[in-house]
Amino acid sequence: MPRTLLLGCMLGLLALGATADVPPGRDRARTFLMLRVVDALNLSDEKALQMRDVLRRADDRRIELTAKRDALETKLRAALAQPSVDEQALARLVADAHAVQRELAELPEHTFTEAEKILTVVQQAKLLLFRRDLQGEVRQALRRRTTSTTTSHEHKR
């Protein structure tokens, strides 16, 4: 019963903490991730709230960096499509795009470093294992989604 109560409280807190600018799908994904983390790491209420903040900041940063990356890639494509390439401007775009990609790649490590301050060493070990398992689950879900989307498009023809 205490685990069910904790999960119910987490759902309520996550719903209350949802911001107006977060789409419902993203909010559901954040809630799902948080519930999985709480369960996998056996977090206390206090640590669950702290981890919620860490994960929310990481997700917000990832969204910000992804938008920057997409905008820079659009500018790179436009610059390369010009008949005469301004190499100085292109060099700046390349440097900016590389810096954003590097930040995106470092985000999981930064998030783990923040989590280390909150978690016990046992919970840190569980988080490392959980992270890899979750990545596999996400890949499988994306494959299923891609397959079902392709199949549904084929049926509509």
GIKA-V986196 format. One record per helix or strand. SS is the DSSP state (hx for helix, st for strand). FROM is the first residue (numbers start at 0). LEN is the number of residues. If there is no record, write none. Layout:
BEGIN
[[SS:FROM:LEN] [SS:FROM:LEN]]
END
This chain:
BEGIN
[[hx:1:16] [hx:23:18] [hx:44:37] [hx:86:30] [hx:120:36]]
END
